[in-house]
């Protein structure tokens, strides 16, 4: 491939029929194959939010991309990842965490419980045969699995982690709450008329 960026309109599909094909760069050049979309932007304009209790300076820029894409899950400019504007903004960029200062405590929100009946009942099996015991201080001493039901999140639908009493608390991905609503006043600077319009990305243990 010669120098340049090649944008794929569909995923590149390689099958056994392509066995032996090599994709290499032309000597001394660095071509790029991208699954993204090149945006046609005529100009960038500075943007100043009309929110209270904000810093006196901003580094927020806007551009008109209407009609080009439906959503922007990621953004790069000149080969560098850009941080899309959101609340709260992270000074270190999208790859860093702002620590506990950006987190909401459990008492500040109302959690909507997970739907444990979504996939039906789980069939549990635990091998309690004494001859099969594996003394290990109470951890992983018995063979146990769960079948079907909530185990349907796995492929095949069977796993130790959805058994009846797994050591380590059970790494149930389906135990994640199905919703969360921040209490009034928790997000005083949010740009939403109602906090019900906010979109949260949540990690909740247990």
N, C-alpha and C positions, 0 to 999 in steps of 0.2 A: 504494500500500500504506500502511496505517496503522501507527502505531508498534507495535513488538513484534518478537519473534523467531519466524520461521516455519521449522520443521524439516521437511525433505524426507524422506519415507520411501523414495522412489525418486529417481533422478537426473531433473532437469528436462530434458525432451527438446523441443527446438525444431526444427521442420522448415520447409520452404518454405511450408507451409500457414499458418504463423504470421507470415508476412511482413507488416510494418506494425504489429504489436502492440508497444506500448511499456509497460515496467514502470517506473513512477516513484513516488517517495515522496510522500505527502501533504504539502502545504506546511508547512514548519516541523517535520517529523517525520523520524526516521531508522530506518526498518524494516530488519531483518536477515533475509536468507534464508540458512539454514545447512544444510549437508550432514551436520552432526554429530548426536549423540543427547543429549538432555537427561537427565541422571542424577538420580534421586530419592535424595538423600542426607539421612538424618535427623540425622547428627552426624559430626564428625571427631574422631579421637582421636590424641594424640601417640604416636609410636613410637620406642623406643630399641633399636637393634640390639644383639645380644649378640656383638659382634665385638671382637677385641683391637686395640690400637693405634689407637683411634678418638678424635676430639676429645671434650672433656668436655660439649659441648652439641650438640644436634641440631635440625634444623628439618624433621623428617619426620613426616608425618601420614597416617593411614590411614582408610579408610571402607569400609563394606560395600556393594558394588554387585552382589552375586551375583544372577544371573538377569536382569540388565539388558542386558549386552553380553558378547561372548565375548573381546574384546581391547580394549585402550586404546592405539592407536597415537599419540594426541595428547590433551592435556588442557588445557582452558581454564576459568578461573574468573573470573566477572564481567568477561569480555571480555579477560582477560590470560592469556597462555600460561603454563602451569605446567610445572615440570621434574619428570618422573616419577623416582622413586627408582631408582637404579642404582649400580653400582660401576665406576669411582670417580665420586662426585658432582661436578658442576661448580659452583663457587661463583658463576659469572656467569650460570648458566642454560643452557637448551638451545641457545640461539643462538650461544654462544661456544665457543671451543676452549681446552682447558686446556694446550695446547702440548705440547712433547716430554715433559713430566713424566708424561703419561698414556699414552705410547706404549710398546709392547714392541719391543725391538730384534730384528733378524732372528736373532740368535744365541740369543734367549730362547724361541724357538718352533720348532716343526717344521711346515713347509709341506707340504701335500698338492698335488702338481703338478696343473696343469689337464689336462683330457682333450682332447688335440689331435685324437683320432680320433672325437669325438662326432658330427661331421657328415660324416665321410669326407674324401677327399683334395681339396685345392684345385688348380684348374687355373690355372697362372701364365702370364701373357703380358707380355713386356717388349719394347718397340720399341727395338731396338739399331741401327736404320738410322742410319748416320753423318750422312746428310743431314737427319735429324730431331733431331740433338743440340741441346741448349739449354744452352750453358755457363753454369754458375751456381755455380762453386766446389765441385762435387761434390754439390750439393743439387738434387733435383727436376729432373734433367737429361734423364730419359727417361720416356716414357709407359709406365706399367706398371699392371696390375690383377691381381686374383685373382678367380676365378669359382667359385661353389658351395663345397662343403666348409665350412671355417670361416667363409667369407664369408656363410654362411647367416644370420648374426646381423644382416646388413644387409638392407634391403628397397629395391630388388631385391638379390639375393645376389651383388653385385659391388662392389668398392671398391679404391681405391688402397691403403688402409691394411691390406689383407690380401694385398698383392702379395708377391713373393718377397723383395725387398730394399728396402723403402721407406725413404726418407731420414727421419731423425728417430726411428729405432728401431722404428717401427711401432706405431700406437696400437691394439693388439689388445685389445678388451674381453674376448675369450675367453682371454687369457693370464693373467687373474686366477686365482690358486690356488683350487682347489675346496674347500680346507679348511685349518684351522690349529689346532694344539694347543700350548698354552703349556706350557713345561717346569715340572716340579714345583718349587714354591717361588717362582715368579715372581709369583703373586697371593696373597700371604700372608693378605690380609684378605678374600678372596672368600667369599661366603656359600654356596659350593657344597661339598658333601661330596667331590665329585670335580670337578676342573677340566674333565673331559669334559662336564659338564653346562652349562658356560658358553656364552653366545652372544656371538660377536664380530661387530662391524661393521668390515670390514677394507678399507683402501686399500693396495694393494701395487703399486708402479711396476714397469715392465718386464715 
